[in-house]
Amino acid sequence: MRGETPPAERFAELCREHRLGYQQGPDGPRFPPVLGGGPWADSAGAGTVYATTTVRRRGEEPHDLSLIELDEGFRMMSRVEGAPPAKVRIGLRVGLAWTGDNPPLPVFRLAP
Amino acid sequence: MTGIAIAGAAESELGEVGGVRPADLMVQAARRALADAGLASAEVDGVFAATSQLPMAPLSLAEELDLRGVRYTDGTQIGGSSPLAHLDHARAAIGAGLCEVALVAYGSTQRSAGRGSIPAEVSDWEAPYRPMLPVAAYALAAARHMHEFGTSREELAEVAVAARAWAREPGNERAWSRGPLSVADVLASPLVCDPLSVRDCCLVTDGGGALVVVSAARARTLRQPPVHVLGVATAHSHRHISAMPDLVRTAAAQSGARAFAEAGLSPADVEAAELYDAFTITPILFLEDLGFCEKGEGGAFVAGGRIAPGGALPVNTNGGGLSYGHPGMYGLTLLVEAVRQVRAGRDVVLAHGNGGVLSSQCTALLGSEAALS
């Protein structure tokens, strides 16, 4: 007998519908979600780059890695796509985008 | 709180020690620390150990040292700061009468065995973005510090340059990296995760260390002058970098404040500081959070050789994790160096450990007999 859907499973279900889920916990928005963390809500997907780095693995193209502060008040790790990593700067506005399909992965693009 | 002291301290073979297991280095250091204290292994009744390569490190330690009288066991694993947490817990255990002779030990063959020897813990919420951990986490914090306070890559580089200058000092012949290093060298080295370059990152070496911890009263009867634990405290704020409440404010603010309060001391009393330097950003954060300077002023604090030999505050006097050695986790190496500094005549030395991705923070103030009065 299983109770609440495990958070990773619930999050993936939402991603398949292109919905970025977070939890409304007793102390405010919560991410990543946890068991018993509170009711789920959908983020509108607008946010700001809180911190960013360019990851340089040997033999690979460098890629962005950022912490994004969503306007709802939670922070998540993600990456900013569609721009060279050097163009991604702390404080820039970003919007949610999706990549892949198993399940779709939430990423961000610089706001126009 | 019961007064405790470090009665014995030692390192194992360091650097690249081929053909040994992590437990070999841990046991070698433990035997040396017991000899340093003038105690037999049969007197050990408390064991404290954690290492990424041995999930049941206290059991390995007791088995290989043939310890039969263990009454108290602690395997607290909170990353590189763990040995400082063990010191904290040893004090509680000795104070509660749960053990009398505490052995804190560590060993790693991370250089010889490679990173594959460390079981990776992957966050479902971070892994899809392929963070290169741990360096990416510290790079994010460094980038945020640069953004908020105008800290420069040159100031980060000063930390590596000061560490190298210490490693080149007489007495630090065991340091892994002793060649000259300039700010320009650090800036010219390849970036790993911006803004951190190869020379902003600690070494990967093999090594082990151990401490023998007893009551202050018992320590006064042993071979070495006691190195008193004047204050020690542990705090933590998160496990994963994406959950760190504020990337430029660490839980060292809490561990440091508690350790200083217990010791009745302030940063002005500290004669040398051993600050966990997994990456050049970490000593800058800890100098701020421990109260050596205001928040945001860490970059300026380290500039101009102020933490190097001859500077205002000696920091990482062995060369640190950046130049002396970083055997997977640096906490025990750091404590051994703090002990060495007190034995060399400094009255108050601060040891600060960091674990995970700026996650766990442990501060210890160690002092001479004179520091007690």
Interface residues (C-beta under 8 A of the other chain):
Chain A: A8 F31 P32 Y50 A51 T52 T53 T54 V55 R56 R57 H63 L65 L67 R75 M76 M77 S78 R79 P85 I90 G91 L105
Chain B: S123 D124 W125 E126 P128 Y129 R130 P131 M132 A136 A139 L140 A141 A143 R144 H147 P190 L191 V192 C193 D194 P195 L196 I241 S242 A243 L247
